[in-house]
Amino acid sequence: MPELPEVEITRRSFAERIEGATVRQVRLGKPLRWPLGCPAESLVAQAVGAASRRGKYLWLPLERGGLLMHLGMSGSLAFSEAPPSPPGAHDHFDLVTSRGTLRLTDPRRFGAVVWSPALDDGPAAKLLATLGLEPFDAAFDGEHLHRALRGRRVAIKQALLAGDIVVGAGNIYACEALFEARIDPRTAAGRVSRARCDRLAQAIRRILSQALALGGSTLRDFRDAHGMAGSFQQHAAVYGRQGEPCLVCGTPVRRIVQSQRSTFFCAHCQRR
């Protein structure tokens, strides 16, 4: 599932190329998670603004409102300056512009492209309302994390994945950040001390920064809008390394399942 690094890498790979373009055509394929929310032809002739990101959502502003995009579980966006090729079975949205075509490909169709009058109004406001802080926001630190976790009985990894405290700490990155902060992923969130919250906030930032530098993670489907895969998974300390020796102490890395997601950790280095 594309997480914050993959979505941000995708944004960077097409944002400058499409900004200032004029929409010439909109093609809709099979229905996605939510309907577009406006007549496709109403988007034609509008100028495209600067693409931005909030959590795992991309916002593509137009002259009147904009498009909120989500890659779902297996989606990817590709941008091509060449004339659009005939859509394949999994190509469900084309935004054809004067500078090229932005195409959403999504085999599972959990992704979405939704028109909204503004980021803080309409469908966009509702979808973004419960999102936590951005990990690189100055307000995201150990104090914020400790305060938000207070009283929560759920395991710390599940608390990070919920996205209402901080966005972007997806499954791979939560495993890696907890390993770096030396926190057992099964620890009750409300029992994580302020000192460990300081370490965890710093670890989340560092891991996500590394993921951005490496183009995100590609396990199966992810490609950016240039068609390039990410390589973070090749540098993971614990994720996907079940049974292999911990890079710090040599103890075999363990795998457990939490809320139907695989969790990888070192039982020696990471303490409750």
FENURGI-V647892 format. One record per pair of residues at least 12 apart in sequence whose ideal C-beta (glycine too) atoms are under 7 Angstrom apart, sorted by the first residue. I is the first residue (numbers start at 1). J is the second residue. Records with the same first field share a line. If there is no record, write none. Layout:
I = J, J
This chain:
1 = 73, 170
2 = 56, 71, 75, 222
3 = 56, 168, 170, 173
4 = 55, 56, 167, 168, 170, 208
5 = 208, 211, 212, 216
6 = 216, 217, 222, 230
7 = 53, 56, 58, 71
8 = 53, 212
9 = 212, 215, 216, 224, 230
10 = 77, 224, 225
11 = 51, 53, 58
13 = 224, 225, 226
14 = 77, 79, 102, 225
15 = 50, 51
17 = 79, 99, 100
18 = 48, 51, 79, 97, 99, 100, 102
19 = 48, 49, 50
20 = 47, 48
21 = 48, 97, 98, 99
22 = 45, 47, 97, 98
23 = 43, 44, 45, 46, 48, 95, 97
24 = 44, 96, 97, 98
25 = 44, 96
26 = 40, 43, 44, 94, 95
27 = 87, 94
28 = 40, 93
29 = 87, 91, 92, 93
30 = 92, 109
32 = 92, 106, 109, 111, 112, 113
33 = 72, 109, 110, 111, 112
34 = 112, 114
36 = 113, 114, 115
37 = 114, 115, 123
38 = 115
43 = 62
46 = 62, 63, 64
47 = 62, 63
48 = 60, 62, 97
49 = 61, 62
54 = 128, 131
55 = 131, 163, 167
56 = 70
57 = 69, 70, 127, 128
59 = 119
65 = 115, 116, 117, 118
66 = 116
67 = 113, 115
68 = 114, 116, 123, 124, 127
69 = 112, 113
70 = 111, 112
71 = 111
72 = 106, 108, 110, 111, 112
73 = 108, 110
74 = 106, 107, 108, 221
75 = 104, 105, 106, 111
76 = 105, 221, 222, 223
77 = 102, 103, 104, 225
78 = 103, 105, 225, 227
79 = 100, 102, 225
80 = 100, 101
81 = 99, 100
84 = 96, 101
90 = 105, 106, 107
91 = 103, 105
92 = 104, 106, 109
93 = 113
130 = 164
131 = 163, 167
132 = 163, 164, 165, 166, 167
133 = 166
134 = 167
135 = 166, 167, 168, 204, 205, 208
136 = 205
140 = 166, 201
141 = 201
142 = 194, 197, 198, 201
145 = 165, 197, 200, 201
146 = 194, 197
148 = 165
149 = 189, 190, 192, 197
150 = 190
151 = 190
152 = 189, 190
153 = 188, 190
154 = 189
155 = 185, 186, 187, 188, 189, 258
156 = 178, 183, 185, 187, 189, 192
157 = 174, 178, 185, 258, 263
158 = 258, 259
159 = 189
160 = 174
161 = 174
166 = 204
168 = 208
169 = 204
171 = 261
172 = 217, 236, 239
173 = 207, 208, 211
175 = 238, 239, 263, 264, 265
176 = 207, 236, 237, 238, 239
177 = 200, 203, 204, 207
178 = 265, 270
179 = 237, 238, 265, 266, 269, 270
180 = 203, 206, 207
181 = 196, 199, 200, 203
182 = 269, 270, 271
183 = 196, 200, 270
184 = 265, 270, 271, 272
185 = 258, 263, 265
186 = 272
187 = 272
210 = 232
211 = 232
214 = 230, 231, 232, 235
215 = 228, 230, 231
216 = 230, 232
217 = 230, 232, 233
218 = 230, 233
219 = 233
238 = 253, 264, 265, 266
239 = 264
240 = 264
241 = 253, 264
242 = 254, 255, 264
246 = 266, 268, 269
248 = 266, 269
249 = 266, 268, 269
251 = 266, 267, 268
253 = 266
254 = 267
